[in-house]
Amino acid sequence: MKVMSFNTQHCMNYITKEIDYQIMADAILQCEADIVGLQEMRYEDPESDFTRQTEKLAELTGMKYSYFAKAVNIVDDDGWFGNGFISRVPIVEAITIPIPDPVEKRGDQLYETRCILKAKLENGFTVLCTHFGLNEDEHINAVKTVLNNLESEKCILMGDFNVRPENPVLDPIRDCMKDTADLFTQELVSFPSDKPNRKIDYIFVSSDVTVLDADIPSIVAADHRPHIAVVE
């Protein structure tokens, strides 16, 4: 099964700065992904370009199954922002798990409520897709929430974690999961997509899952390059 994590920046073409569903769909099709975890997706925004983006990409890629996980409202209750999931494999169950906001916000970057999308698939895999915040206290809360919701077998965790690989906040995840990037034969980075200088996107798997291949292809569609892995 080919897995893909892709921060689409609400389907904004990184070059033209316009909403471009086709270039996002083409990137997914080029990677030949079977399941895709999507970050920074919009849903039911008053602006017509932002209507059910996850479903739009599912339609354009020919994937029959999709789920959107709301993290935060954008405009009152009319606009939602969060994670999406599209799949060629039937979804048995999908839920949205909130990541608690820090009680005292001590960071100096923008705070925004985040969530985890958790989907159980017909083939027995459980997939968690998430997007960590920008501040250290948000990272700590996100890791705790992830650890509380992992499955011990056939589990995939992916997303934009907004931290580099050497950041110790990832150590508890590394203690119980494998980083598919360990298969890279050279250093690969994911952001920004045109001239990347850091890796902040990840695909982790439980210890029983075999990783056959992993890559960050040189695709410039959104502001992040996609991260892909082949697992069984």
DRENPA-3360 file (N, C-alpha, C; in nm, 2 decimals, always signed):
BEGIN
1 = MKVMSFNT = +0.09/-0.12/+0.00/+0.00/+0.00/+0.00/+0.09/+0.12/+0.00 ~ +0.06/+0.22/-0.09/+0.14/+0.34/-0.09/+0.07/+0.45/-0.01 ~ +0.14/+0.50/+0.08/+0.09/+0.60/+0.17/+0.15/+0.74/+0.14 ~ +0.07/+0.84/+0.15/+0.12/+0.98/+0.12/+0.07/+1.08/+0.22 ~ +0.16/+1.16/+0.27/+0.13/+1.28/+0.35/+0.15/+1.40/+0.27 ~ +0.05/+1.49/+0.28/+0.06/+1.61/+0.19/-0.01/+1.73/+0.25 ~ +0.07/+1.83/+0.29/+0.02/+1.96/+0.33/-0.01/+2.04/+0.21 ~ -0.13/+2.07/+0.18/-0.17/+2.14/+0.05/-0.19/+2.29/+0.07;
9 = QHCMNYIT = -0.17/+2.34/+0.19/-0.19/+2.48/+0.21/-0.33/+2.53/+0.15 ~ -0.43/+2.46/+0.19/-0.57/+2.47/+0.15/-0.58/+2.48/-0.01 ~ -0.50/+2.39/-0.07/-0.50/+2.37/-0.22/-0.45/+2.49/-0.29 ~ -0.36/+2.57/-0.23/-0.31/+2.68/-0.30/-0.18/+2.65/-0.38 ~ -0.19/+2.68/-0.51/-0.07/+2.66/-0.60/+0.04/+2.74/-0.55 ~ +0.15/+2.68/-0.52/+0.26/+2.76/-0.46/+0.32/+2.86/-0.55 ~ +0.31/+2.84/-0.68/+0.37/+2.93/-0.78/+0.27/+3.05/-0.81 ~ +0.15/+3.01/-0.84/+0.05/+3.11/-0.88/-0.02/+3.18/-0.77;
17 = KEIDYQIM = -0.02/+3.11/-0.65/-0.09/+3.16/-0.53/-0.24/+3.16/-0.55 ~ -0.29/+3.08/-0.63/-0.43/+3.06/-0.66/-0.48/+2.92/-0.61 ~ -0.60/+2.91/-0.58/-0.66/+2.78/-0.54/-0.66/+2.69/-0.67 ~ -0.59/+2.57/-0.66/-0.57/+2.49/-0.78/-0.59/+2.35/-0.74 ~ -0.71/+2.30/-0.75/-0.74/+2.16/-0.72/-0.67/+2.06/-0.81 ~ -0.66/+2.10/-0.94/-0.60/+2.00/-1.03/-0.45/+1.97/-1.01 ~ -0.38/+2.08/-0.97/-0.23/+2.05/-0.95/-0.21/+1.97/-0.83 ~ -0.30/+1.98/-0.73/-0.29/+1.89/-0.61/-0.33/+1.75/-0.64;
25 = ADAILQCE = -0.44/+1.73/-0.72/-0.48/+1.60/-0.77/-0.37/+1.54/-0.85 ~ -0.31/+1.62/-0.94/-0.20/+1.56/-1.03/-0.08/+1.52/-0.94 ~ -0.05/+1.59/-0.84/+0.06/+1.55/-0.75/+0.03/+1.41/-0.68 ~ -0.09/+1.40/-0.64/-0.13/+1.27/-0.58/-0.13/+1.16/-0.68 ~ -0.18/+1.18/-0.80/-0.18/+1.08/-0.90/-0.04/+1.04/-0.94 ~ +0.05/+1.14/-0.95/+0.19/+1.12/-0.99/+0.25/+1.03/-0.89 ~ +0.22/+1.04/-0.76/+0.28/+0.96/-0.66/+0.21/+0.82/-0.65 ~ +0.10/+0.80/-0.72/+0.03/+0.67/-0.72/-0.01/+0.62/-0.58;
33 = ADIVGLQE = -0.06/+0.72/-0.50/-0.09/+0.69/-0.36/-0.22/+0.61/-0.35 ~ -0.23/+0.52/-0.25/-0.35/+0.45/-0.22/-0.43/+0.52/-0.11 ~ -0.36/+0.58/-0.02/-0.42/+0.66/+0.09/-0.34/+0.79/+0.11 ~ -0.41/+0.90/+0.14/-0.34/+1.03/+0.15/-0.40/+1.10/+0.27 ~ -0.30/+1.14/+0.36/-0.34/+1.23/+0.47/-0.31/+1.37/+0.43 ~ -0.41/+1.46/+0.44/-0.40/+1.59/+0.39/-0.41/+1.69/+0.51 ~ -0.32/+1.79/+0.50/-0.32/+1.89/+0.61/-0.36/+2.03/+0.54 ~ -0.41/+2.12/+0.63/-0.45/+2.25/+0.59/-0.56/+2.25/+0.48;
41 = MRYEDPES = -0.66/+2.17/+0.51/-0.78/+2.16/+0.42/-0.90/+2.24/+0.48 ~ -0.97/+2.30/+0.38/-1.09/+2.38/+0.42/-1.22/+2.31/+0.39 ~ -1.33/+2.35/+0.45/-1.45/+2.28/+0.43/-1.57/+2.38/+0.46 ~ -1.66/+2.39/+0.36/-1.78/+2.48/+0.38/-1.74/+2.62/+0.41 ~ -1.64/+2.67/+0.35/-1.61/+2.82/+0.36/-1.70/+2.90/+0.28 ~ -1.74/+3.02/+0.33/-1.83/+3.11/+0.25/-1.77/+3.14/+0.11 ~ -1.64/+3.14/+0.10/-1.58/+3.16/-0.04/-1.60/+3.04/-0.12 ~ -1.65/+3.05/-0.24/-1.68/+2.93/-0.32/-1.56/+2.84/-0.35;
49 = DFTRQTEK = -1.44/+2.90/-0.35/-1.33/+2.82/-0.38/-1.29/+2.72/-0.27 ~ -1.35/+2.74/-0.15/-1.31/+2.66/-0.04/-1.42/+2.57/+0.00 ~ -1.49/+2.51/-0.09/-1.60/+2.42/-0.06/-1.56/+2.28/-0.06 ~ -1.56/+2.21/+0.06/-1.53/+2.07/+0.07/-1.41/+2.02/-0.01 ~ -1.30/+2.08/+0.02/-1.18/+2.05/-0.05/-1.14/+1.90/-0.05 ~ -1.16/+1.83/+0.06/-1.12/+1.69/+0.07/-1.20/+1.61/-0.03 ~ -1.33/+1.64/-0.03/-1.42/+1.57/-0.13/-1.38/+1.60/-0.27 ~ -1.34/+1.72/-0.30/-1.30/+1.76/-0.43/-1.18/+1.68/-0.48;
57 = LAELTGMK = -1.08/+1.67/-0.39/-0.96/+1.59/-0.43/-0.99/+1.45/-0.44 ~ -1.08/+1.39/-0.36/-1.12/+1.25/-0.38/-1.18/+1.23/-0.52 ~ -1.26/+1.33/-0.56/-1.33/+1.32/-0.69/-1.23/+1.32/-0.80 ~ -1.13/+1.41/-0.79/-1.04/+1.43/-0.90/-0.94/+1.32/-0.91 ~ -0.91/+1.25/-0.80/-0.81/+1.14/-0.80/-0.88/+1.01/-0.82 ~ -1.01/+1.00/-0.82/-1.08/+0.88/-0.84/-1.08/+0.79/-0.71 ~ -1.06/+0.85/-0.60/-1.07/+0.78/-0.47/-1.21/+0.79/-0.41 ~ -1.26/+0.67/-0.38/-1.40/+0.67/-0.34/-1.43/+0.71/-0.20;
65 = YSYFAKAV = -1.33/+0.71/-0.12/-1.35/+0.72/+0.03/-1.28/+0.85/+0.08 ~ -1.35/+0.92/+0.16/-1.29/+1.05/+0.22/-1.35/+1.08/+0.35 ~ -1.27/+1.16/+0.43/-1.32/+1.21/+0.56/-1.24/+1.34/+0.59 ~ -1.32/+1.43/+0.64/-1.26/+1.56/+0.69/-1.27/+1.57/+0.84 ~ -1.16/+1.61/+0.90/-1.15/+1.63/+1.04/-1.14/+1.78/+1.08 ~ -1.24/+1.84/+1.14/-1.24/+1.98/+1.17/-1.15/+2.01/+1.29 ~ -1.06/+2.10/+1.27/-0.97/+2.14/+1.39/-1.02/+2.28/+1.45 ~ -1.06/+2.37/+1.36/-1.09/+2.50/+1.40/-1.19/+2.57/+1.31;
73 = NIVDDDGW = -1.27/+2.66/+1.36/-1.36/+2.74/+1.27/-1.27/+2.86/+1.21 ~ -1.30/+2.89/+1.09/-1.23/+3.01/+1.03/-1.32/+3.13/+1.04 ~ -1.45/+3.12/+1.00/-1.54/+3.23/+1.00/-1.67/+3.19/+1.07 ~ -1.67/+3.22/+1.20/-1.78/+3.17/+1.29/-1.80/+3.02/+1.27 ~ -1.92/+2.97/+1.23/-1.94/+2.83/+1.21/-1.95/+2.80/+1.07 ~ -1.92/+2.89/+0.98/-1.94/+2.87/+0.84/-1.82/+2.81/+0.77 ~ -1.70/+2.83/+0.83/-1.58/+2.79/+0.76/-1.50/+2.70/+0.86 ~ -1.46/+2.58/+0.81/-1.38/+2.49/+0.89/-1.24/+2.47/+0.83;
81 = FGNGFISR = -1.15/+2.44/+0.92/-1.01/+2.42/+0.88/-0.96/+2.30/+0.95 ~ -0.89/+2.20/+0.88/-0.84/+2.09/+0.95/-0.76/+1.99/+0.86 ~ -0.78/+1.86/+0.89/-0.71/+1.75/+0.82/-0.81/+1.68/+0.73 ~ -0.76/+1.63/+0.62/-0.84/+1.54/+0.53/-0.78/+1.41/+0.51 ~ -0.86/+1.32/+0.46/-0.81/+1.18/+0.43/-0.89/+1.13/+0.31 ~ -0.82/+1.08/+0.21/-0.88/+1.02/+0.09/-0.81/+0.89/+0.07 ~ -0.89/+0.79/+0.02/-0.85/+0.65/+0.02/-0.91/+0.57/-0.09 ~ -0.83/+0.48/-0.15/-0.88/+0.38/-0.24/-0.93/+0.26/-0.16;
89 = VPIVEAIT = -0.89/+0.25/-0.03/-0.93/+0.14/+0.06/-1.05/+0.19/+0.14 ~ -1.16/+0.11/+0.15/-1.27/+0.15/+0.22/-1.24/+0.19/+0.37 ~ -1.31/+0.30/+0.41/-1.29/+0.34/+0.55/-1.40/+0.28/+0.63 ~ -1.37/+0.20/+0.74/-1.46/+0.14/+0.82/-1.52/+0.24/+0.93 ~ -1.43/+0.32/+0.98/-1.47/+0.42/+1.08/-1.37/+0.53/+1.08 ~ -1.41/+0.65/+1.10/-1.32/+0.77/+1.11/-1.38/+0.86/+1.22 ~ -1.28/+0.92/+1.29/-1.32/+1.01/+1.40/-1.22/+1.13/+1.40 ~ -1.26/+1.23/+1.47/-1.18/+1.35/+1.49/-1.14/+1.36/+1.63;
97 = IPIPDPVE = -1.01/+1.37/+1.67/-0.97/+1.38/+1.80/-0.90/+1.51/+1.83 ~ -0.96/+1.60/+1.91/-0.90/+1.73/+1.94/-0.77/+1.72/+2.01 ~ -0.67/+1.81/+1.98/-0.55/+1.82/+2.05/-0.57/+1.94/+2.15 ~ -0.56/+1.92/+2.28/-0.59/+2.03/+2.37/-0.50/+2.15/+2.35 ~ -0.55/+2.27/+2.36/-0.47/+2.39/+2.35/-0.40/+2.40/+2.48 ~ -0.28/+2.46/+2.48/-0.20/+2.48/+2.61/-0.29/+2.58/+2.70 ~ -0.29/+2.55/+2.83/-0.36/+2.64/+2.92/-0.30/+2.78/+2.92 ~ -0.17/+2.78/+2.94/-0.09/+2.91/+2.93/-0.01/+2.91/+2.81;
105 = KRGDQLYE = -0.04/+3.00/+2.72/+0.03/+3.01/+2.59/+0.16/+3.09/+2.61 ~ +0.27/+3.02/+2.61/+0.40/+3.09/+2.64/+0.49/+3.11/+2.51 ~ +0.44/+3.05/+2.40/+0.52/+3.06/+2.28/+0.51/+3.20/+2.21 ~ +0.59/+3.23/+2.12/+0.59/+3.36/+2.05/+0.53/+3.35/+1.91 ~ +0.48/+3.23/+1.87/+0.43/+3.22/+1.73/+0.27/+3.20/+1.74 ~ +0.21/+3.21/+1.63/+0.06/+3.20/+1.62/+0.01/+3.07/+1.68 ~ -0.09/+3.07/+1.77/-0.15/+2.96/+1.82/-0.28/+2.93/+1.74 ~ -0.30/+2.80/+1.71/-0.42/+2.76/+1.64/-0.46/+2.62/+1.68;
113 = TRCILKAK = -0.58/+2.59/+1.72/-0.63/+2.46/+1.76/-0.61/+2.36/+1.65 ~ -0.55/+2.24/+1.69/-0.52/+2.13/+1.60/-0.60/+2.01/+1.64 ~ -0.59/+1.91/+1.55/-0.66/+1.78/+1.58/-0.59/+1.67/+1.51 ~ -0.64/+1.55/+1.54/-0.59/+1.42/+1.48/-0.71/+1.36/+1.41 ~ -0.69/+1.32/+1.28/-0.79/+1.24/+1.21/-0.75/+1.10/+1.23 ~ -0.84/+1.01/+1.28/-0.81/+0.87/+1.30/-0.91/+0.79/+1.21 ~ -0.85/+0.70/+1.12/-0.94/+0.62/+1.04/-0.90/+0.48/+1.04 ~ -1.00/+0.39/+1.06/-0.97/+0.25/+1.05/-1.02/+0.20/+0.91;
121 = LENGFTVL = -0.93/+0.13/+0.84/-0.95/+0.08/+0.71/-0.99/-0.06/+0.70 ~ -1.06/-0.10/+0.59/-1.11/-0.23/+0.57/-0.99/-0.34/+0.57 ~ -0.87/-0.29/+0.53/-0.76/-0.39/+0.52/-0.69/-0.41/+0.66 ~ -0.74/-0.35/+0.76/-0.69/-0.37/+0.90/-0.60/-0.26/+0.95 ~ -0.56/-0.17/+0.86/-0.47/-0.06/+0.90/-0.55/+0.05/+0.97 ~ -0.49/+0.11/+1.07/-0.54/+0.23/+1.13/-0.44/+0.35/+1.10 ~ -0.50/+0.46/+1.05/-0.42/+0.57/+1.01/-0.46/+0.69/+1.09 ~ -0.35/+0.76/+1.14/-0.36/+0.89/+1.21/-0.30/+0.99/+1.13;
129 = CTHFGLNE = -0.37/+1.10/+1.10/-0.32/+1.21/+1.02/-0.33/+1.34/+1.11 ~ -0.22/+1.41/+1.12/-0.23/+1.53/+1.21/-0.14/+1.64/+1.16 ~ -0.15/+1.76/+1.22/-0.08/+1.88/+1.19/-0.05/+1.95/+1.32 ~ +0.08/+1.94/+1.36/+0.12/+2.00/+1.49/+0.12/+2.15/+1.48 ~ +0.10/+2.22/+1.59/+0.11/+2.36/+1.60/+0.26/+2.41/+1.58 ~ +0.28/+2.54/+1.61/+0.41/+2.60/+1.58/+0.49/+2.62/+1.71 ~ +0.43/+2.61/+1.83/+0.49/+2.64/+1.95/+0.53/+2.51/+2.03 ~ +0.63/+2.51/+2.11/+0.68/+2.40/+2.18/+0.57/+2.34/+2.27;
137 = DEHINAVK = +0.49/+2.42/+2.34/+0.39/+2.37/+2.43/+0.28/+2.30/+2.35 ~ +0.25/+2.35/+2.23/+0.16/+2.28/+2.14/+0.21/+2.14/+2.09 ~ +0.34/+2.13/+2.07/+0.41/+2.01/+2.03/+0.39/+1.90/+2.14 ~ +0.41/+1.94/+2.26/+0.41/+1.85/+2.37/+0.26/+1.80/+2.39 ~ +0.16/+1.88/+2.38/+0.02/+1.84/+2.38/-0.01/+1.74/+2.27 ~ +0.04/+1.78/+2.15/+0.02/+1.69/+2.03/+0.07/+1.55/+2.04 ~ +0.20/+1.55/+2.09/+0.26/+1.41/+2.11/+0.19/+1.33/+2.21 ~ +0.15/+1.39/+2.32/+0.07/+1.32/+2.42/-0.06/+1.26/+2.36;
145 = TVLNNLES = -0.13/+1.35/+2.29/-0.25/+1.30/+2.23/-0.23/+1.19/+2.12 ~ -0.13/+1.20/+2.05/-0.09/+1.10/+1.95/-0.07/+0.97/+2.02 ~ +0.01/+0.97/+2.13/+0.05/+0.85/+2.20/-0.07/+0.78/+2.26 ~ -0.17/+0.86/+2.30/-0.29/+0.81/+2.36/-0.38/+0.74/+2.26 ~ -0.36/+0.76/+2.13/-0.45/+0.72/+2.03/-0.39/+0.62/+1.93 ~ -0.26/+0.59/+1.95/-0.19/+0.49/+1.86/-0.25/+0.35/+1.88 ~ -0.24/+0.27/+1.78/-0.27/+0.13/+1.79/-0.14/+0.05/+1.79 ~ -0.13/-0.06/+1.85/+0.00/-0.13/+1.86/+0.03/-0.21/+1.74;
153 = EKCILMGD = -0.06/-0.24/+1.65/-0.04/-0.31/+1.53/-0.10/-0.24/+1.41 ~ -0.04/-0.26/+1.29/-0.09/-0.21/+1.17/-0.14/-0.06/+1.18 ~ -0.05/+0.02/+1.23/-0.08/+0.16/+1.26/+0.02/+0.25/+1.18 ~ -0.04/+0.36/+1.12/+0.04/+0.46/+1.04/+0.01/+0.59/+1.10 ~ +0.11/+0.67/+1.13/+0.10/+0.81/+1.17/+0.17/+0.90/+1.08 ~ +0.10/+1.00/+1.03/+0.16/+1.09/+0.93/+0.11/+1.23/+0.94 ~ +0.19/+1.32/+0.89/+0.15/+1.46/+0.89/+0.26/+1.56/+0.89 ~ +0.22/+1.68/+0.90/+0.32/+1.80/+0.92/+0.33/+1.82/+1.07;
161 = FNVRPENP = +0.45/+1.79/+1.12/+0.47/+1.80/+1.26/+0.54/+1.93/+1.30 ~ +0.58/+2.01/+1.20/+0.64/+2.14/+1.23/+0.76/+2.14/+1.32 ~ +0.83/+2.03/+1.32/+0.96/+2.01/+1.39/+1.06/+1.94/+1.30 ~ +1.18/+1.96/+1.32/+1.29/+1.89/+1.24/+1.31/+1.75/+1.31 ~ +1.37/+1.66/+1.23/+1.39/+1.52/+1.28/+1.47/+1.51/+1.41 ~ +1.56/+1.60/+1.44/+1.64/+1.59/+1.56/+1.57/+1.65/+1.68 ~ +1.45/+1.70/+1.67/+1.39/+1.76/+1.78/+1.35/+1.65/+1.88 ~ +1.39/+1.66/+2.01/+1.36/+1.56/+2.11/+1.21/+1.54/+2.14;
169 = VLDPIRDC = +1.12/+1.63/+2.10/+0.98/+1.61/+2.12/+0.93/+1.49/+2.05 ~ +1.00/+1.45/+1.95/+0.96/+1.33/+1.87/+1.01/+1.20/+1.93 ~ +1.09/+1.20/+2.03/+1.15/+1.08/+2.09/+1.04/+0.98/+2.14 ~ +0.94/+1.03/+2.21/+0.84/+0.93/+2.25/+0.77/+0.85/+2.14 ~ +0.75/+0.92/+2.02/+0.70/+0.86/+1.91/+0.80/+0.76/+1.85 ~ +0.92/+0.80/+1.84/+1.03/+0.71/+1.79/+1.05/+0.59/+1.88 ~ +1.02/+0.60/+2.00/+1.03/+0.49/+2.09/+0.94/+0.37/+2.06 ~ +0.83/+0.40/+2.00/+0.73/+0.30/+1.97/+0.69/+0.28/+1.83;
177 = MKDTADLF = +0.75/+0.37/+1.74/+0.72/+0.36/+1.60/+0.84/+0.37/+1.51 ~ +0.84/+0.32/+1.39/+0.95/+0.34/+1.30/+0.93/+0.45/+1.20 ~ +1.03/+0.53/+1.18/+1.03/+0.64/+1.08/+1.06/+0.59/+0.94 ~ +0.97/+0.60/+0.85/+0.99/+0.55/+0.72/+1.11/+0.62/+0.65 ~ +1.14/+0.74/+0.70/+1.25/+0.81/+0.64/+1.39/+0.74/+0.66 ~ +1.39/+0.64/+0.75/+1.51/+0.57/+0.77/+1.55/+0.49/+0.64 ~ +1.46/+0.48/+0.55/+1.49/+0.42/+0.42/+1.55/+0.51/+0.32 ~ +1.55/+0.64/+0.35/+1.61/+0.74/+0.25/+1.76/+0.70/+0.23;
185 = TQELVSFP = +1.80/+0.70/+0.11/+1.95/+0.68/+0.08/+2.03/+0.81/+0.09 ~ +1.96/+0.92/+0.10/+2.02/+1.05/+0.11/+1.93/+1.14/+0.19 ~ +1.98/+1.25/+0.24/+1.90/+1.35/+0.31/+1.79/+1.41/+0.22 ~ +1.67/+1.40/+0.26/+1.56/+1.46/+0.18/+1.48/+1.55/+0.27 ~ +1.44/+1.67/+0.21/+1.37/+1.77/+0.29/+1.25/+1.81/+0.22 ~ +1.15/+1.87/+0.29/+1.02/+1.88/+0.24/+0.96/+2.02/+0.23 ~ +1.03/+2.12/+0.29/+0.97/+2.26/+0.30/+1.08/+2.36/+0.29 ~ +1.06/+2.47/+0.21/+0.95/+2.50/+0.12/+0.97/+2.42/-0.01;
193 = SDKPNRKI = +0.86/+2.40/-0.08/+0.87/+2.30/-0.19/+0.96/+2.34/-0.31 ~ +0.98/+2.47/-0.33/+1.06/+2.50/-0.45/+1.21/+2.49/-0.41 ~ +1.25/+2.53/-0.29/+1.39/+2.52/-0.25/+1.39/+2.47/-0.10 ~ +1.36/+2.35/-0.08/+1.35/+2.30/+0.05/+1.48/+2.30/+0.13 ~ +1.46/+2.33/+0.26/+1.58/+2.34/+0.35/+1.56/+2.27/+0.48 ~ +1.44/+2.21/+0.50/+1.41/+2.14/+0.63/+1.31/+2.03/+0.60 ~ +1.31/+1.93/+0.69/+1.21/+1.82/+0.69/+1.12/+1.83/+0.81 ~ +1.00/+1.86/+0.78/+0.90/+1.87/+0.89/+0.78/+1.78/+0.87;
201 = DYIFVSSD = +0.78/+1.70/+0.76/+0.67/+1.61/+0.73/+0.72/+1.47/+0.75 ~ +0.63/+1.38/+0.80/+0.67/+1.25/+0.85/+0.56/+1.14/+0.82 ~ +0.61/+1.02/+0.80/+0.53/+0.90/+0.80/+0.59/+0.80/+0.90 ~ +0.53/+0.77/+1.01/+0.57/+0.67/+1.10/+0.48/+0.55/+1.09 ~ +0.53/+0.43/+1.13/+0.45/+0.31/+1.12/+0.48/+0.22/+1.25 ~ +0.39/+0.14/+1.29/+0.41/+0.05/+1.40/+0.52/-0.05/+1.37 ~ +0.57/-0.12/+1.47/+0.69/-0.20/+1.45/+0.66/-0.33/+1.37 ~ +0.53/-0.37/+1.36/+0.50/-0.49/+1.28/+0.48/-0.46/+1.13;
209 = VTVLDADI = +0.48/-0.33/+1.09/+0.46/-0.29/+0.95/+0.60/-0.29/+0.88 ~ +0.60/-0.35/+0.76/+0.73/-0.35/+0.68/+0.72/-0.23/+0.59 ~ +0.83/-0.16/+0.59/+0.85/-0.04/+0.50/+0.93/-0.08/+0.38 ~ +0.88/-0.08/+0.26/+0.95/-0.12/+0.14/+1.02/-0.01/+0.07 ~ +0.97/+0.11/+0.08/+1.03/+0.23/+0.01/+0.98/+0.35/+0.08 ~ +1.05/+0.46/+0.06/+1.01/+0.59/+0.11/+1.08/+0.70/+0.03 ~ +1.01/+0.81/+0.02/+1.07/+0.92/-0.07/+1.00/+1.05/-0.04 ~ +1.07/+1.16/-0.07/+1.00/+1.29/-0.08/+1.03/+1.34/-0.22;
217 = PSIVAADH = +0.94/+1.32/-0.31/+0.96/+1.35/-0.45/+0.97/+1.50/-0.47 ~ +1.04/+1.54/-0.58/+1.06/+1.68/-0.61/+0.94/+1.74/-0.68 ~ +0.83/+1.75/-0.61/+0.70/+1.80/-0.67/+0.67/+1.94/-0.61 ~ +0.66/+2.04/-0.69/+0.62/+2.17/-0.65/+0.47/+2.19/-0.69 ~ +0.39/+2.17/-0.59/+0.24/+2.20/-0.61/+0.19/+2.29/-0.50 ~ +0.20/+2.24/-0.37/+0.17/+2.33/-0.26/+0.30/+2.38/-0.20 ~ +0.30/+2.44/-0.08/+0.42/+2.49/-0.02/+0.51/+2.38/+0.04 ~ +0.45/+2.26/+0.06/+0.52/+2.14/+0.11/+0.54/+2.04/-0.01;
225 = RPHIAVVE = +0.65/+1.97/-0.01/+0.66/+1.85/-0.10/+0.59/+1.74/-0.03 ~ +0.53/+1.65/-0.10/+0.46/+1.53/-0.04/+0.57/+1.43/+0.01 ~ +0.53/+1.36/+0.11/+0.61/+1.25/+0.17/+0.54/+1.12/+0.14 ~ +0.61/+1.02/+0.08/+0.54/+0.90/+0.05/+0.62/+0.78/+0.10 ~ +0.55/+0.67/+0.12/+0.61/+0.54/+0.17/+0.53/+0.43/+0.12 ~ +0.59/+0.32/+0.09/+0.53/+0.19/+0.05/+0.54/+0.09/+0.17 ~ +0.43/+0.05/+0.22/+0.42/-0.04/+0.34/+0.34/-0.17/+0.31 ~ +0.37/-0.27/+0.40/+0.28/-0.39/+0.39/+0.28/-0.45/+0.53;
% end
